[in-house]
Amino acid sequence: MESPALYRTIRHQIADKLRADVLSGHLPAGTQLREKALADRFSVSRGPIRDSLLQLTHEGLLVSKPNCGVMVGQTLCERIQPMVVQLRRQIEAHAVELLFQDKIDIVPALDEACDQLRIACEANDMSSVVQYDMAFHRCIVEGSGGEEMVAIWLPIVTRMMLHYTRHKELIESYGEHVAIVEAIRKGNKKQAKRALERNIQ
C-alpha cells in the first residue's frame, strides 16, 4: 500500500513506515536498527535514514545508546499507560472542539483514511492498519491545530503504543473509526468525542 501522505518528505515517509513497523510489532522491542540496512531497504542514502531515526528517538519510540546504536524502545509500564491514554484523549477531544468551532471540513479526508483502514483490516495487514489508524487521527489533530498540535500529540500516541489485541477482529477497529467520522459528518460534537474515547484505549 502507498503512504496516505505522499506530500511528505522522504524522511517523514521513512519515519512513518518505521513507526508503523514498531507499533504493529513488526519491529519488536530491543531490535537494533542499522543505517546501512535501512538505506538499502528504502533505496536512499544514509542521510534521510539518520534523520528519521533521530526523529523517532525524539518521539521516544527508539532509544540510542553509546556503542549499541539505535534500537526499538520498550513499551510503557502499566502504571503510566492510563495517564498517557488520558492525555491523548484530551488532545484529540480538543481537536474535535476546534474543528466544530472553526467549521473545518475534514470529512472527505477521514473517509479516505477509513477506506484505506478497511482494506488493511480485511487484509490483516497490521503494519498498514497502524499506518492508516494514525493517519486518521493525525487528520483530526492536524486539521484543527496544524503542525504545532501534531508536535504535541505525536510523541504521546507513539509512546502509548496502539492496542489491537482488545479486538477479536481487526475490522472492529475500522468500525470504531467509522463511528467517529459519522458523528462529525452529522455535526454531533458530543457523539464524536464519545466515539473517540471508545476508540482510544
C-alpha beads as a LAMMPS data file, in Angstrom:
LAMMPS data file: protein, C-alpha beads

201 atoms
200 bonds

1 atom types
1 bond types

-500.0 500.0 xlo xhi
-500.0 500.0 ylo yhi
-500.0 500.0 zlo zhi

Masses

1 110.0

Atoms # bond

1 1 1 0.000 0.000 0.000
2 1 1 1.122 3.504 -0.753
3 1 1 1.552 6.029 2.017
4 1 1 -1.520 8.221 2.526
5 1 1 0.762 11.259 2.816
6 1 1 2.636 11.422 -0.473
7 1 1 3.284 15.149 0.014
8 1 1 5.546 14.400 2.963
9 1 1 9.316 14.380 2.590
10 1 1 11.302 11.174 2.160
11 1 1 12.478 11.484 5.750
12 1 1 8.904 11.746 7.010
13 1 1 7.712 8.865 4.830
14 1 1 10.506 6.624 6.140
15 1 1 9.740 7.682 9.725
16 1 1 6.041 6.922 9.137
17 1 1 6.855 3.427 7.866
18 1 1 9.300 2.623 10.671
19 1 1 6.841 3.976 13.239
20 1 1 4.115 1.703 11.862
21 1 1 6.505 -1.275 11.911
22 1 1 7.306 -0.654 15.579
23 1 1 3.729 -0.015 16.699
24 1 1 2.438 -3.077 14.838
25 1 1 5.062 -5.299 16.465
26 1 1 6.850 -5.995 13.183
27 1 1 9.923 -4.497 14.838
28 1 1 9.764 -5.682 18.473
29 1 1 11.372 -4.017 21.483
30 1 1 15.152 -4.341 21.512
31 1 1 15.504 -4.670 17.737
32 1 1 18.642 -2.884 16.501
33 1 1 18.170 -0.556 13.546
34 1 1 21.231 -0.195 11.326
35 1 1 21.553 2.711 8.920
36 1 1 23.046 0.722 6.038
37 1 1 20.381 -1.980 6.136
38 1 1 17.629 0.620 6.236
39 1 1 19.231 2.652 3.450
40 1 1 19.256 -0.497 1.301
41 1 1 15.647 -1.291 2.236
42 1 1 14.342 2.152 1.264
43 1 1 16.830 2.700 -1.585
44 1 1 18.060 6.018 -0.199
45 1 1 21.289 7.424 1.195
46 1 1 22.041 7.261 4.900
47 1 1 21.133 10.929 5.409
48 1 1 17.315 10.534 5.395
49 1 1 17.679 7.332 7.428
50 1 1 19.731 9.099 10.082
51 1 1 17.194 11.955 10.228
52 1 1 14.279 9.508 10.523
53 1 1 15.942 7.585 13.341
54 1 1 16.652 10.838 15.165
55 1 1 13.020 11.917 14.813
56 1 1 11.722 8.609 16.208
57 1 1 14.250 8.781 19.025
58 1 1 12.941 12.216 19.977
59 1 1 9.426 10.766 19.972
60 1 1 10.575 8.151 22.474
61 1 1 9.872 5.231 20.160
62 1 1 13.564 4.428 19.670
63 1 1 16.486 4.673 22.067
64 1 1 20.093 5.462 21.269
65 1 1 22.824 4.006 23.458
66 1 1 26.603 4.545 23.188
67 1 1 28.353 1.623 21.497
68 1 1 24.972 -0.057 20.919
69 1 1 23.435 2.120 18.221
70 1 1 19.707 2.702 17.852
71 1 1 17.134 0.166 18.945
72 1 1 13.394 -0.113 19.465
73 1 1 12.358 1.040 22.942
74 1 1 10.251 -0.774 25.495
75 1 1 6.507 -0.297 25.901
76 1 1 5.234 1.895 28.700
77 1 1 4.773 0.290 32.082
78 1 1 1.179 -0.367 33.150
79 1 1 1.340 2.330 35.851
80 1 1 1.967 5.072 33.276
81 1 1 -0.234 3.818 30.440
82 1 1 -3.579 5.190 31.810
83 1 1 -2.103 8.681 32.116
84 1 1 -0.852 8.614 28.520
85 1 1 -4.231 7.392 27.259
86 1 1 -5.957 10.243 29.076
87 1 1 -3.553 12.819 27.636
88 1 1 -4.199 11.580 24.111
89 1 1 -7.970 11.668 24.647
90 1 1 -7.745 15.258 25.874
91 1 1 -5.702 16.382 22.870
92 1 1 -7.985 14.763 20.310
93 1 1 -11.165 15.911 22.082
94 1 1 -9.790 19.466 21.995
95 1 1 -9.002 18.994 18.299
96 1 1 -12.629 17.990 17.655
97 1 1 -13.771 21.043 19.626
98 1 1 -11.701 23.276 17.340
99 1 1 -12.982 21.531 14.203
100 1 1 -16.562 22.344 15.155
101 1 1 -15.711 25.814 16.414
102 1 1 -13.923 26.809 13.191
103 1 1 -16.257 24.784 10.935
104 1 1 -13.364 22.903 9.345
105 1 1 -14.469 20.171 6.914
106 1 1 -12.143 17.180 7.132
107 1 1 -14.819 14.563 6.436
108 1 1 -13.549 13.734 2.893
109 1 1 -10.033 13.136 4.265
110 1 1 -11.414 10.996 7.107
111 1 1 -13.493 8.982 4.634
112 1 1 -10.383 8.293 2.587
113 1 1 -8.401 7.221 5.655
114 1 1 -11.299 4.962 6.703
115 1 1 -11.391 3.327 3.275
116 1 1 -7.664 2.565 3.471
117 1 1 -8.049 1.310 7.052
118 1 1 -10.849 -1.052 5.984
119 1 1 -8.696 -2.512 3.207
120 1 1 -5.803 -3.018 5.633
121 1 1 -8.070 -4.643 8.242
122 1 1 -9.604 -7.007 5.694
123 1 1 -6.107 -7.969 4.506
124 1 1 -4.970 -8.476 8.130
125 1 1 -2.037 -6.203 7.287
126 1 1 -1.104 -4.982 10.763
127 1 1 1.590 -2.566 9.644
128 1 1 -0.840 -0.819 7.293
129 1 1 -3.613 -0.910 9.908
130 1 1 -1.369 1.064 12.259
131 1 1 -0.316 3.406 9.455
132 1 1 -3.874 4.313 8.430
133 1 1 -5.174 4.379 12.001
134 1 1 -2.579 7.041 12.809
135 1 1 -3.282 8.842 9.518
136 1 1 -6.961 9.087 10.526
137 1 1 -6.251 10.578 13.945
138 1 1 -3.484 12.807 12.601
139 1 1 -6.009 14.229 10.141
140 1 1 -8.180 15.332 13.080
141 1 1 -5.291 16.823 15.038
142 1 1 -3.526 18.466 12.115
143 1 1 -6.776 19.678 10.568
144 1 1 -7.649 21.675 13.659
145 1 1 -4.314 22.651 15.195
146 1 1 -1.750 22.272 12.437
147 1 1 1.783 21.012 12.922
148 1 1 2.061 22.687 16.318
149 1 1 -0.614 20.423 17.792
150 1 1 0.768 17.403 15.919
151 1 1 4.144 18.021 17.580
152 1 1 2.448 17.681 20.976
153 1 1 0.242 14.721 20.004
154 1 1 2.724 12.529 18.114
155 1 1 5.117 11.613 20.960
156 1 1 2.121 10.730 23.128
157 1 1 0.435 8.457 20.611
158 1 1 3.685 6.689 19.773
159 1 1 4.640 6.150 23.409
160 1 1 1.117 4.930 24.113
161 1 1 1.501 2.163 21.541
162 1 1 -1.701 1.100 19.792
163 1 1 -3.598 -1.807 21.334
164 1 1 -5.300 -4.025 18.782
165 1 1 -5.264 -7.132 20.983
166 1 1 -8.507 -5.925 22.590
167 1 1 -10.260 -6.559 19.256
168 1 1 -11.393 -10.061 18.323
169 1 1 -11.183 -8.977 14.692
170 1 1 -9.235 -6.047 13.206
171 1 1 -12.342 -4.891 11.346
172 1 1 -13.732 -3.840 14.750
173 1 1 -11.143 -1.045 14.750
174 1 1 -12.479 0.117 11.387
175 1 1 -15.996 0.243 12.852
176 1 1 -14.816 2.462 15.701
177 1 1 -13.304 4.918 13.236
178 1 1 -16.454 4.959 11.100
179 1 1 -18.430 5.910 14.223
180 1 1 -16.136 8.898 14.761
181 1 1 -16.410 10.217 11.217
182 1 1 -20.176 9.661 11.076
183 1 1 -20.646 11.721 14.232
184 1 1 -18.537 14.518 12.735
185 1 1 -20.471 14.271 9.455
186 1 1 -23.761 14.680 11.361
187 1 1 -22.399 17.662 13.293
188 1 1 -22.771 15.860 16.625
189 1 1 -19.764 17.048 18.629
190 1 1 -20.699 15.209 21.832
191 1 1 -21.139 11.919 19.997
192 1 1 -17.833 12.408 18.151
193 1 1 -15.991 12.862 21.438
194 1 1 -17.620 9.752 22.919
195 1 1 -16.658 7.718 19.845
196 1 1 -13.079 8.975 20.126
197 1 1 -12.912 7.977 23.781
198 1 1 -14.150 4.457 22.971
199 1 1 -11.512 4.114 20.272
200 1 1 -8.569 5.460 22.313
201 1 1 -7.762 2.775 24.893

Bonds

1 1 1 2
2 1 2 3
3 1 3 4
4 1 4 5
5 1 5 6
6 1 6 7
7 1 7 8
8 1 8 9
9 1 9 10
10 1 10 11
11 1 11 12
12 1 12 13
13 1 13 14
14 1 14 15
15 1 15 16
16 1 16 17
17 1 17 18
18 1 18 19
19 1 19 20
20 1 20 21
21 1 21 22
22 1 22 23
23 1 23 24
24 1 24 25
25 1 25 26
26 1 26 27
27 1 27 28
28 1 28 29
29 1 29 30
30 1 30 31
31 1 31 32
32 1 32 33
33 1 33 34
34 1 34 35
35 1 35 36
36 1 36 37
37 1 37 38
38 1 38 39
39 1 39 40
40 1 40 41
41 1 41 42
42 1 42 43
43 1 43 44
44 1 44 45
45 1 45 46
46 1 46 47
47 1 47 48
48 1 48 49
49 1 49 50
50 1 50 51
51 1 51 52
52 1 52 53
53 1 53 54
54 1 54 55
55 1 55 56
56 1 56 57
57 1 57 58
58 1 58 59
59 1 59 60
60 1 60 61
61 1 61 62
62 1 62 63
63 1 63 64
64 1 64 65
65 1 65 66
66 1 66 67
67 1 67 68
68 1 68 69
69 1 69 70
70 1 70 71
71 1 71 72
72 1 72 73
73 1 73 74
74 1 74 75
75 1 75 76
76 1 76 77
77 1 77 78
78 1 78 79
79 1 79 80
80 1 80 81
81 1 81 82
82 1 82 83
83 1 83 84
84 1 84 85
85 1 85 86
86 1 86 87
87 1 87 88
88 1 88 89
89 1 89 90
90 1 90 91
91 1 91 92
92 1 92 93
93 1 93 94
94 1 94 95
95 1 95 96
96 1 96 97
97 1 97 98
98 1 98 99
99 1 99 100
100 1 100 101
101 1 101 102
102 1 102 103
103 1 103 104
104 1 104 105
105 1 105 106
106 1 106 107
107 1 107 108
108 1 108 109
109 1 109 110
110 1 110 111
111 1 111 112
112 1 112 113
113 1 113 114
114 1 114 115
115 1 115 116
116 1 116 117
117 1 117 118
118 1 118 119
119 1 119 120
120 1 120 121
121 1 121 122
122 1 122 123
123 1 123 124
124 1 124 125
125 1 125 126
126 1 126 127
127 1 127 128
128 1 128 129
129 1 129 130
130 1 130 131
131 1 131 132
132 1 132 133
133 1 133 134
134 1 134 135
135 1 135 136
136 1 136 137
137 1 137 138
138 1 138 139
139 1 139 140
140 1 140 141
141 1 141 142
142 1 142 143
143 1 143 144
144 1 144 145
145 1 145 146
146 1 146 147
147 1 147 148
148 1 148 149
149 1 149 150
150 1 150 151
151 1 151 152
152 1 152 153
153 1 153 154
154 1 154 155
155 1 155 156
156 1 156 157
157 1 157 158
158 1 158 159
159 1 159 160
160 1 160 161
161 1 161 162
162 1 162 163
163 1 163 164
164 1 164 165
165 1 165 166
166 1 166 167
167 1 167 168
168 1 168 169
169 1 169 170
170 1 170 171
171 1 171 172
172 1 172 173
173 1 173 174
174 1 174 175
175 1 175 176
176 1 176 177
177 1 177 178
178 1 178 179
179 1 179 180
180 1 180 181
181 1 181 182
182 1 182 183
183 1 183 184
184 1 184 185
185 1 185 186
186 1 186 187
187 1 187 188
188 1 188 189
189 1 189 190
190 1 190 191
191 1 191 192
192 1 192 193
193 1 193 194
194 1 194 195
195 1 195 196
196 1 196 197
197 1 197 198
198 1 198 199
199 1 199 200
200 1 200 201
